[in-house]
Amino acid sequence: MKTRDYTPLWAELTDAYRRHFPRSEMIQQEALRYMVDGGSHSLRLIQPFPPRIVTAQGAWLQDEDNHRILDFWQGHLANILGHNPEIVTSALAANLEQGAGLQTGFTDRLQVEAAEILCRQTGAERVRFTTSGTLATMYAIMLARAFTGRKLVMKVGGGWHGAQPWALKGISFHVDDGLGFQAVESNGVPVAVTDKVIVTSFNRPEHLCDSFRQFGDQLACFILEPFLGAAGFTPATREYLQLARQLTEHYGAVLIFDEVISGFRFRAGNVGAIYGVQPDLATFGKIIGGGMPVAAVAGRADIMALVGRERSIPVMFSGGTYSGHPASMLAAKIMMNYLVAHETEIYPRLAELGEKTRQAIQKAFADEGITVHCSGHDPEALPGSSMFMMHFPYEPGARLVSPEDWANPRVCDLTLSRKVLELAFLLEGVFLLHCHGAVTMAHTEADIEVLAEACQRVARRVKPYL
Ligand SMILES: Cc1ncc(COP(=O)(O)O)c(C=O)c1O
């Protein structure tokens, strides 16, 4: 592995950052007295400390130090219309004014309406809401295990399904111990669970066939993201998803599409429909909540029925205190309805802006002599995409095609993309988590120009260290 010494650059960046965000640093000191690392979501706790955000509107954030920051992270990619879209905030405000909105502990019409839209737009027969994508994937796996009576769960290397026991293997690529995507990534998880998790390779049909040949008749499910998120921002190929459907059917395993990222991101519904592949179960989150904590498991009625009261021992997807929260269900209903009603204008626009963004990034770095591979779109799989992720291969001519390349620290410079550039971009007034993000309907061509100029300046800054 090539080693690049970023020590002097990191010292320069953190020094400038401290001077740029003094109030955020003060808040961090206070935060550390009460919270480990100063917060409640590790991704947000960028080093040396995160900018503390005060308000967010459209494409832009405002922080405690009064900077405006152009944001492409957009609420963990939940905000497809940008931050705090008026259609959602006005409805929530009106509801609160009428004495509705906070938890009642009862159920209501809003939830039925949100469920109807989700089923109609995703081809699911039944849905149950929960509060996070993590819970949704955990419940989907429990359902699959109960339905099949089998124990093994298969996922792909690099697949991220939230921090739940069956999903904590094969997330990042390990080189030093030679484990690749076969490592367990968390302490405290029972080996009895992680031993039951099989990791196969994304977008590699031969590998998938081998995995099914070896484990197929013991598999409860195969769970995968049709658009691979954290490990590379790339869609599955049509061939791969169709094969996954055929093999799961052949071996009697449940096919689960984790559409927490892809749901309502490429069309007003599931992305599986674009591929013509209907899974047995799908999980949704992020966009469907309209900025509120909503997630869902949706799918075949006969599998979903296992959570019902008719069962002597149901799958205990019984709901939590905040499941189907009235304000969340209102936001979900409004957002999904809006995306359905404006589908023909929203998705082509996002695709167009996404393409311009990817090209602008490539050009800005290339102009400074730095090779960046910008993933996020594959026209053979999906018609257009709002997503982008930058990869910096050590070898300019490297052919990057899979998570085994993008997430491999021997192939791509992950320190640059996940640490150094994150800070460098923030100093330019742009936020990209680990050099990835998405455009929203609130972004404009002028914002892409701002990003392109920021890319050029950060490229100049890091060039001497490459
Ligand atoms: C594909 C996918 N599945 C599941 C999750 C977990 O969702 P949540 O963060 O809402 O728990 C995420 C989160 O980023 C995700 O990207």
The ligand as an SDF file (V2000), in Angstrom:
LIG
                    3D

 16 16  0  0  0  0  0  0  0  0999 V2000
  -29.0890    1.1400    2.8060 C   0  0  0  0  0  0  0  0  0  0  0  0
  -29.2950    1.4850    4.2360 C   0  0  0  0  0  0  0  0  0  0  0  0
  -29.9680    0.6500    5.0360 N   0  0  0  0  0  0  0  0  0  0  0  0
  -30.2020    0.9240    6.3240 C   0  0  0  0  0  0  0  0  0  0  0  0
  -29.7280    2.0710    6.8920 C   0  0  0  0  0  0  0  0  0  0  0  0
  -29.9900    2.3830    8.3190 C   0  0  0  0  0  0  0  0  0  0  0  0
  -30.9670    3.3700    8.3830 O   0  0  0  0  0  0  0  0  0  0  0  0
  -31.0690    4.3300    9.6520 P   0  0  0  0  0  0  0  0  0  0  0  0
  -29.8490    5.1650    9.6700 O   0  0  0  0  0  0  0  0  0  0  0  0
  -32.3450    5.0920    9.4190 O   0  0  0  0  0  0  0  0  0  0  0  0
  -31.1670    3.4590   10.8550 O   0  0  0  0  0  0  0  0  0  0  0  0
  -29.0190    2.9910    6.1040 C   0  0  0  0  0  0  0  0  0  0  0  0
  -28.5040    4.2430    6.6770 C   0  0  0  0  0  0  0  0  0  0  0  0
  -27.7550    4.9730    6.1120 O   0  0  0  0  0  0  0  0  0  0  0  0
  -28.7770    2.6820    4.7500 C   0  0  0  0  0  0  0  0  0  0  0  0
  -28.0760    3.5020    3.9530 O   0  0  0  0  0  0  0  0  0  0  0  0
  1  2  1  0
  2  3  1  0
  2 15  2  0
  3  4  2  0
  4  5  1  0
  5  6  1  0
  5 12  2  0
  6  7  1  0
  7  8  1  0
  8  9  2  0
  8 10  1  0
  8 11  1  0
 12 13  1  0
 12 15  1  0
 13 14  2  0
 15 16  1  0
M  END
$$$$
